[in-house]
Amino acid sequence: MRTELWDQFDGLVSASPRLLATVTAHNADGTSSLTTYDGAQMRAIGILGGTIPYNVWVRGGHVTEAAPNLPLSEILI
């Protein structure tokens, strides 16, 4: 039995998370070559204007919007 509270929580958690990545190249087929903060390489559909390298948000294999170019730190709890 699902409750309304669980449905509200489930709406916050997306099936495809939003990832922060750095654009390393624009490709002729309309994709961008990206590097995530942990060093993983990937390609995503979409090209945003800008001087390479720049940061973008990626969701579901698509570049969604530009991300701020701020220092990134990871903290383990």
Biopython code that builds the backbone (N, CA, C, O; Angstrom):
import numpy as np
from Bio.PDB.StructureBuilder import StructureBuilder

atoms = [
    (1, "MET", "N", (0.830, -1.176, 0.000)),
    (1, "MET", "CA", (0.000, 0.000, 0.000)),
    (1, "MET", "C", (0.881, 1.248, 0.000)),
    (1, "MET", "O", (1.726, 1.417, 0.878)),
    (2, "ARG", "N", (0.682, 2.107, -0.974)),
    (2, "ARG", "CA", (1.462, 3.344, -1.077)),
    (2, "ARG", "C", (0.717, 4.470, -0.380)),
    (2, "ARG", "O", (-0.510, 4.554, -0.420)),
    (3, "THR", "N", (1.475, 5.307, 0.241)),
    (3, "THR", "CA", (0.872, 6.459, 0.903)),
    (3, "THR", "C", (1.155, 7.711, 0.095)),
    (3, "THR", "O", (2.037, 7.716, -0.763)),
    (4, "GLU", "N", (0.417, 8.760, 0.364)),
    (4, "GLU", "CA", (0.631, 10.014, -0.345)),
    (4, "GLU", "C", (2.012, 10.587, -0.046)),
    (4, "GLU", "O", (2.635, 11.194, -0.917)),
    (5, "LEU", "N", (2.496, 10.395, 1.190)),
    (5, "LEU", "CA", (3.826, 10.868, 1.550)),
    (5, "LEU", "C", (4.889, 10.189, 0.688)),
    (5, "LEU", "O", (5.819, 10.843, 0.216)),
    (6, "TRP", "N", (4.753, 8.885, 0.485)),
    (6, "TRP", "CA", (5.711, 8.167, -0.360)),
    (6, "TRP", "C", (5.639, 8.669, -1.806)),
    (6, "TRP", "O", (6.675, 8.806, -2.457)),
    (7, "ASP", "N", (4.450, 8.941, -2.309)),
    (7, "ASP", "CA", (4.307, 9.463, -3.667)),
    (7, "ASP", "C", (4.995, 10.814, -3.813)),
    (7, "ASP", "O", (5.593, 11.091, -4.853)),
    (8, "GLN", "N", (4.921, 11.659, -2.788)),
    (8, "GLN", "CA", (5.597, 12.950, -2.831)),
    (8, "GLN", "C", (7.109, 12.756, -2.845)),
    (8, "GLN", "O", (7.812, 13.430, -3.597)),
    (9, "PHE", "N", (7.611, 11.847, -2.026)),
    (9, "PHE", "CA", (9.041, 11.560, -2.005)),
    (9, "PHE", "C", (9.501, 10.973, -3.330)),
    (9, "PHE", "O", (10.557, 11.343, -3.844)),
    (10, "ASP", "N", (8.712, 10.059, -3.882)),
    (10, "ASP", "CA", (9.052, 9.414, -5.147)),
    (10, "ASP", "C", (9.161, 10.445, -6.272)),
    (10, "ASP", "O", (9.952, 10.265, -7.198)),
    (11, "GLY", "N", (8.377, 11.520, -6.201)),
    (11, "GLY", "CA", (8.446, 12.570, -7.203)),
    (11, "GLY", "C", (9.743, 13.362, -7.143)),
    (11, "GLY", "O", (10.145, 13.963, -8.139)),
    (12, "LEU", "N", (10.408, 13.372, -5.986)),
    (12, "LEU", "CA", (11.685, 14.076, -5.847)),
    (12, "LEU", "C", (12.846, 13.299, -6.445)),
    (12, "LEU", "O", (13.825, 13.888, -6.901)),
    (13, "VAL", "N", (12.737, 11.990, -6.443)),
    (13, "VAL", "CA", (13.809, 11.126, -6.926)),
    (13, "VAL", "C", (13.546, 10.799, -8.388)),
    (13, "VAL", "O", (12.553, 10.151, -8.720)),
    (14, "SER", "N", (14.428, 11.245, -9.247)),
    (14, "SER", "CA", (14.255, 11.041, -10.679)),
    (14, "SER", "C", (14.882, 9.721, -11.118)),
    (14, "SER", "O", (15.851, 9.259, -10.517)),
    (15, "ALA", "N", (14.333, 9.126, -12.152)),
    (15, "ALA", "CA", (14.905, 7.898, -12.709)),
    (15, "ALA", "C", (16.236, 8.181, -13.392)),
    (15, "ALA", "O", (17.099, 7.305, -13.451)),
    (16, "SER", "N", (16.409, 9.386, -13.904)),
    (16, "SER", "CA", (17.677, 9.768, -14.514)),
    (16, "SER", "C", (18.218, 10.992, -13.768)),
    (16, "SER", "O", (17.665, 12.086, -13.883)),
    (17, "PRO", "N", (19.288, 10.807, -13.013)),
    (17, "PRO", "CA", (19.828, 11.903, -12.216)),
    (17, "PRO", "C", (20.459, 12.989, -13.081)),
    (17, "PRO", "O", (20.847, 12.741, -14.223)),
    (18, "ARG", "N", (20.556, 14.177, -12.534)),
    (18, "ARG", "CA", (21.212, 15.292, -13.208)),
    (18, "ARG", "C", (22.691, 15.231, -12.866)),
    (18, "ARG", "O", (23.062, 15.216, -11.692)),
    (19, "LEU", "N", (23.542, 15.196, -13.899)),
    (19, "LEU", "CA", (24.979, 15.082, -13.721)),
    (19, "LEU", "C", (25.672, 16.379, -14.107)),
    (19, "LEU", "O", (25.246, 17.068, -15.034)),
    (20, "LEU", "N", (26.728, 16.704, -13.401)),
    (20, "LEU", "CA", (27.578, 17.839, -13.740)),
    (20, "LEU", "C", (28.743, 17.314, -14.562)),
    (20, "LEU", "O", (29.406, 16.355, -14.167)),
    (21, "ALA", "N", (28.995, 17.944, -15.713)),
    (21, "ALA", "CA", (30.090, 17.506, -16.577)),
    (21, "ALA", "C", (30.743, 18.718, -17.238)),
    (21, "ALA", "O", (30.147, 19.792, -17.325)),
    (22, "THR", "N", (31.967, 18.526, -17.696)),
    (22, "THR", "CA", (32.711, 19.555, -18.411)),
    (22, "THR", "C", (32.760, 19.183, -19.883)),
    (22, "THR", "O", (33.137, 18.065, -20.233)),
    (23, "VAL", "N", (32.380, 20.115, -20.742)),
    (23, "VAL", "CA", (32.424, 19.883, -22.193)),
    (23, "VAL", "C", (33.879, 19.953, -22.637)),
    (23, "VAL", "O", (34.571, 20.940, -22.387)),
    (24, "THR", "N", (34.335, 18.886, -23.303)),
    (24, "THR", "CA", (35.709, 18.846, -23.803)),
    (24, "THR", "C", (35.777, 18.990, -25.319)),
    (24, "THR", "O", (36.833, 19.313, -25.863)),
    (25, "ALA", "N", (34.651, 18.751, -26.011)),
    (25, "ALA", "CA", (34.627, 18.892, -27.471)),
    (25, "ALA", "C", (33.190, 18.932, -27.964)),
    (25, "ALA", "O", (32.291, 18.346, -27.361)),
    (26, "HIS", "N", (32.990, 19.641, -29.081)),
    (26, "HIS", "CA", (31.718, 19.610, -29.803)),
    (26, "HIS", "C", (31.920, 18.707, -31.006)),
    (26, "HIS", "O", (32.912, 18.839, -31.723)),
    (27, "ASN", "N", (30.995, 17.795, -31.234)),
    (27, "ASN", "CA", (31.122, 16.829, -32.324)),
    (27, "ASN", "C", (30.205, 17.214, -33.484)),
    (27, "ASN", "O", (29.184, 17.872, -33.284)),
    (28, "ALA", "N", (30.574, 16.800, -34.692)),
    (28, "ALA", "CA", (29.831, 17.150, -35.902)),
    (28, "ALA", "C", (28.427, 16.562, -35.933)),
    (28, "ALA", "O", (27.566, 17.076, -36.648)),
    (29, "ASP", "N", (28.173, 15.491, -35.171)),
    (29, "ASP", "CA", (26.852, 14.857, -35.179)),
    (29, "ASP", "C", (25.879, 15.487, -34.177)),
    (29, "ASP", "O", (24.814, 14.925, -33.924)),
    (30, "GLY", "N", (26.229, 16.644, -33.604)),
    (30, "GLY", "CA", (25.330, 17.331, -32.682)),
    (30, "GLY", "C", (25.446, 16.882, -31.243)),
    (30, "GLY", "O", (24.587, 17.197, -30.420)),
    (31, "THR", "N", (26.509, 16.144, -30.930)),
    (31, "THR", "CA", (26.734, 15.712, -29.554)),
    (31, "THR", "C", (27.916, 16.468, -28.960)),
    (31, "THR", "O", (28.687, 17.112, -29.671)),
    (32, "SER", "N", (28.036, 16.373, -27.657)),
    (32, "SER", "CA", (29.171, 16.960, -26.955)),
    (32, "SER", "C", (29.925, 15.855, -26.238)),
    (32, "SER", "O", (29.314, 14.960, -25.654)),
    (33, "SER", "N", (31.250, 15.913, -26.279)),
    (33, "SER", "CA", (32.081, 15.001, -25.498)),
    (33, "SER", "C", (32.266, 15.632, -24.124)),
    (33, "SER", "O", (32.590, 16.814, -24.011)),
    (34, "LEU", "N", (32.054, 14.827, -23.077)),
    (34, "LEU", "CA", (32.037, 15.341, -21.722)),
    (34, "LEU", "C", (32.941, 14.536, -20.810)),
    (34, "LEU", "O", (33.228, 13.367, -21.067)),
    (35, "THR", "N", (33.387, 15.183, -19.737)),
    (35, "THR", "CA", (34.104, 14.522, -18.665)),
    (35, "THR", "C", (33.420, 14.873, -17.360)),
    (35, "THR", "O", (33.229, 16.051, -17.059)),
    (36, "THR", "N", (33.046, 13.865, -16.577)),
    (36, "THR", "CA", (32.417, 14.117, -15.287)),
    (36, "THR", "C", (33.490, 14.426, -14.248)),
    (36, "THR", "O", (34.680, 14.262, -14.515)),
    (37, "TYR", "N", (33.070, 14.875, -13.064)),
    (37, "TYR", "CA", (34.040, 15.282, -12.054)),
    (37, "TYR", "C", (34.900, 14.123, -11.572)),
    (37, "TYR", "O", (36.005, 14.343, -11.076)),
    (38, "ASP", "N", (34.407, 12.877, -11.712)),
    (38, "ASP", "CA", (35.211, 11.725, -11.299)),
    (38, "ASP", "C", (36.048, 11.145, -12.434)),
    (38, "ASP", "O", (36.662, 10.089, -12.277)),
    (39, "GLY", "N", (36.077, 11.831, -13.580)),
    (39, "GLY", "CA", (36.940, 11.440, -14.686)),
    (39, "GLY", "C", (36.302, 10.559, -15.739)),
    (39, "GLY", "O", (36.977, 10.180, -16.697)),
    (40, "ALA", "N", (35.038, 10.217, -15.606)),
    (40, "ALA", "CA", (34.365, 9.366, -16.597)),
    (40, "ALA", "C", (34.119, 10.158, -17.882)),
    (40, "ALA", "O", (33.750, 11.332, -17.836)),
    (41, "GLN", "N", (34.325, 9.511, -19.016)),
    (41, "GLN", "CA", (34.109, 10.117, -20.332)),
    (41, "GLN", "C", (32.735, 9.697, -20.841)),
    (41, "GLN", "O", (32.330, 8.547, -20.667)),
    (42, "MET", "N", (32.018, 10.628, -21.471)),
    (42, "MET", "CA", (30.711, 10.306, -22.032)),
    (42, "MET", "C", (30.390, 11.262, -23.163)),
    (42, "MET", "O", (31.052, 12.285, -23.335)),
    (43, "ARG", "N", (29.363, 10.916, -23.936)),
    (43, "ARG", "CA", (28.846, 11.802, -24.979)),
    (43, "ARG", "C", (27.370, 12.026, -24.702)),
    (43, "ARG", "O", (26.658, 11.116, -24.279)),
    (44, "ALA", "N", (26.923, 13.249, -24.946)),
    (44, "ALA", "CA", (25.519, 13.579, -24.726)),
    (44, "ALA", "C", (25.008, 14.385, -25.909)),
    (44, "ALA", "O", (25.772, 15.100, -26.557)),
    (45, "ILE", "N", (23.722, 14.271, -26.187)),
    (45, "ILE", "CA", (23.106, 14.989, -27.289)),
    (45, "ILE", "C", (22.929, 16.450, -26.898)),
    (45, "ILE", "O", (22.410, 16.764, -25.827)),
    (46, "GLY", "N", (23.362, 17.322, -27.772)),
    (46, "GLY", "CA", (23.188, 18.751, -27.537)),
    (46, "GLY", "C", (24.508, 19.493, -27.456)),
    (46, "GLY", "O", (25.511, 18.981, -26.959)),
    (47, "ILE", "N", (24.472, 20.715, -27.961)),
    (47, "ILE", "CA", (25.644, 21.595, -27.919)),
    (47, "ILE", "C", (25.173, 22.952, -27.439)),
    (47, "ILE", "O", (24.263, 23.541, -28.023)),
    (48, "LEU", "N", (25.783, 23.448, -26.384)),
    (48, "LEU", "CA", (25.534, 24.813, -25.936)),
    (48, "LEU", "C", (26.713, 25.662, -26.381)),
    (48, "LEU", "O", (27.851, 25.195, -26.403)),
    (49, "GLY", "N", (26.440, 26.894, -26.729)),
    (49, "GLY", "CA", (27.530, 27.774, -27.129)),
    (49, "GLY", "C", (28.420, 28.078, -25.952)),
    (49, "GLY", "O", (27.963, 28.083, -24.809)),
    (50, "GLY", "N", (29.646, 28.323, -26.209)),
    (50, "GLY", "CA", (30.576, 28.653, -25.140)),
    (50, "GLY", "C", (31.979, 28.253, -25.518)),
    (50, "GLY", "O", (32.199, 27.456, -26.431)),
    (51, "THR", "N", (32.914, 28.818, -24.805)),
    (51, "THR", "CA", (34.312, 28.494, -25.033)),
    (51, "THR", "C", (34.654, 27.244, -24.232)),
    (51, "THR", "O", (34.446, 27.188, -23.020)),
    (52, "ILE", "N", (35.171, 26.262, -24.918)),
    (52, "ILE", "CA", (35.536, 24.992, -24.287)),
    (52, "ILE", "C", (36.788, 25.218, -23.457)),
    (52, "ILE", "O", (37.712, 25.862, -23.953)),
    (53, "PRO", "N", (36.876, 24.741, -22.248)),
    (53, "PRO", "CA", (35.942, 23.904, -21.506)),
    (53, "PRO", "C", (34.929, 24.746, -20.733)),
    (53, "PRO", "O", (35.252, 25.832, -20.253)),
    (54, "TYR", "N", (33.707, 24.238, -20.616)),
    (54, "TYR", "CA", (32.684, 24.854, -19.783)),
    (54, "TYR", "C", (31.809, 23.751, -19.198)),
    (54, "TYR", "O", (31.737, 22.647, -19.738)),
    (55, "ASN", "N", (31.152, 24.063, -18.100)),
    (55, "ASN", "CA", (30.360, 23.065, -17.380)),
    (55, "ASN", "C", (28.907, 23.074, -17.838)),
    (55, "ASN", "O", (28.349, 24.119, -18.174)),
    (56, "VAL", "N", (28.307, 21.888, -17.843)),
    (56, "VAL", "CA", (26.904, 21.738, -18.220)),
    (56, "VAL", "C", (26.232, 20.734, -17.292)),
    (56, "VAL", "O", (26.895, 19.936, -16.629)),
    (57, "TRP", "N", (24.904, 20.789, -17.257)),
    (57, "TRP", "CA", (24.093, 19.776, -16.590)),
    (57, "TRP", "C", (23.603, 18.804, -17.654)),
    (57, "TRP", "O", (23.169, 19.218, -18.730)),
    (58, "VAL", "N", (23.675, 17.511, -17.352)),
    (58, "VAL", "CA", (23.268, 16.452, -18.283)),
    (58, "VAL", "C", (22.233, 15.578, -17.591)),
    (58, "VAL", "O", (22.414, 15.174, -16.442)),
    (59, "ARG", "N", (21.144, 15.289, -18.302)),
    (59, "ARG", "CA", (20.113, 14.390, -17.762)),
    (59, "ARG", "C", (19.592, 13.520, -18.894)),
    (59, "ARG", "O", (19.193, 14.025, -19.943)),
    (60, "GLY", "N", (19.598, 12.229, -18.680)),
    (60, "GLY", "CA", (19.059, 11.292, -19.663)),
    (60, "GLY", "C", (19.790, 11.322, -20.992)),
    (60, "GLY", "O", (19.177, 11.100, -22.037)),
    (61, "GLY", "N", (21.087, 11.591, -20.972)),
    (61, "GLY", "CA", (21.866, 11.597, -22.208)),
    (61, "GLY", "C", (21.741, 12.869, -23.026)),
    (61, "GLY", "O", (22.195, 12.914, -24.169)),
    (62, "HIS", "N", (21.124, 13.917, -22.452)),
    (62, "HIS", "CA", (20.958, 15.195, -23.147)),
    (62, "HIS", "C", (21.565, 16.317, -22.321)),
    (62, "HIS", "O", (21.398, 16.360, -21.102)),
    (63, "VAL", "N", (22.267, 17.222, -22.986)),
    (63, "VAL", "CA", (22.767, 18.422, -22.329)),
    (63, "VAL", "C", (21.560, 19.323, -22.099)),
    (63, "VAL", "O", (20.876, 19.698, -23.051)),
    (64, "THR", "N", (21.291, 19.677, -20.833)),
    (64, "THR", "CA", (20.080, 20.436, -20.536)),
    (64, "THR", "C", (20.333, 21.925, -20.394)),
    (64, "THR", "O", (19.553, 22.727, -20.907)),
    (65, "GLU", "N", (21.409, 22.320, -19.708)),
    (65, "GLU", "CA", (21.686, 23.743, -19.526)),
    (65, "GLU", "C", (23.116, 23.936, -19.058)),
    (65, "GLU", "O", (23.785, 22.994, -18.633)),
    (66, "ALA", "N", (23.570, 25.182, -19.147)),
    (66, "ALA", "CA", (24.909, 25.524, -18.674)),
    (66, "ALA", "C", (24.934, 25.483, -17.148)),
    (66, "ALA", "O", (23.944, 25.809, -16.493)),
    (67, "ALA", "N", (26.064, 25.083, -16.594)),
    (67, "ALA", "CA", (26.246, 25.028, -15.143)),
    (67, "ALA", "C", (27.312, 26.047, -14.759)),
    (67, "ALA", "O", (28.162, 26.389, -15.580)),
    (68, "PRO", "N", (27.278, 26.533, -13.530)),
    (68, "PRO", "CA", (28.289, 27.500, -13.113)),
    (68, "PRO", "C", (29.683, 26.884, -13.096)),
    (68, "PRO", "O", (29.848, 25.699, -12.809)),
    (69, "ASN", "N", (30.658, 27.686, -13.400)),
    (69, "ASN", "CA", (32.047, 27.241, -13.428)),
    (69, "ASN", "C", (32.678, 27.546, -12.072)),
    (69, "ASN", "O", (33.465, 28.484, -11.940)),
    (70, "LEU", "N", (32.326, 26.746, -11.071)),
    (70, "LEU", "CA", (32.791, 26.936, -9.712)),
    (70, "LEU", "C", (33.674, 25.769, -9.295)),
    (70, "LEU", "O", (33.555, 24.680, -9.858)),
    (71, "PRO", "N", (34.556, 25.969, -8.322)),
    (71, "PRO", "CA", (35.351, 24.838, -7.837)),
    (71, "PRO", "C", (34.450, 23.790, -7.208)),
    (71, "PRO", "O", (33.428, 24.119, -6.607)),
    (72, "LEU", "N", (34.832, 22.526, -7.349)),
    (72, "LEU", "CA", (34.046, 21.415, -6.852)),
    (72, "LEU", "C", (34.841, 20.690, -5.783)),
    (72, "LEU", "O", (36.024, 20.402, -5.965)),
    (73, "SER", "N", (34.190, 20.398, -4.672)),
    (73, "SER", "CA", (34.833, 19.598, -3.627)),
    (73, "SER", "C", (33.871, 18.502, -3.199)),
    (73, "SER", "O", (32.656, 18.697, -3.177)),
    (74, "GLU", "N", (34.424, 17.361, -2.864)),
    (74, "GLU", "CA", (33.628, 16.217, -2.453)),
    (74, "GLU", "C", (33.926, 15.921, -0.997)),
    (74, "GLU", "O", (35.086, 15.836, -0.595)),
    (75, "ILE", "N", (32.871, 15.766, -0.207)),
    (75, "ILE", "CA", (33.017, 15.507, 1.221)),
    (75, "ILE", "C", (32.339, 14.193, 1.549)),
    (75, "ILE", "O", (31.169, 13.996, 1.220)),
    (76, "LEU", "N", (33.063, 13.292, 2.194)),
    (76, "LEU", "CA", (32.496, 12.015, 2.630)),
    (76, "LEU", "C", (31.988, 12.169, 4.043)),
    (76, "LEU", "O", (32.660, 12.728, 4.910)),
    (77, "ILE", "N", (30.791, 11.664, 4.258)),
    (77, "ILE", "CA", (30.183, 11.743, 5.594)),
    (77, "ILE", "C", (30.040, 10.355, 6.159)),
    (77, "ILE", "O", (29.550, 10.190, 7.276)),
]
sb = StructureBuilder()
sb.init_structure("model")
sb.init_model(0)
sb.init_chain("A")
sb.init_seg("    ")
for serial, (resi, resn, name, xyz) in enumerate(atoms, 1):
    if name == "N":
        sb.init_residue(resn, " ", resi, " ")
    sb.init_atom(name, np.array(xyz, "f"), 0.0, 1.0, " ", f" {name:<3s}", serial, name[0])
structure = sb.get_structure()
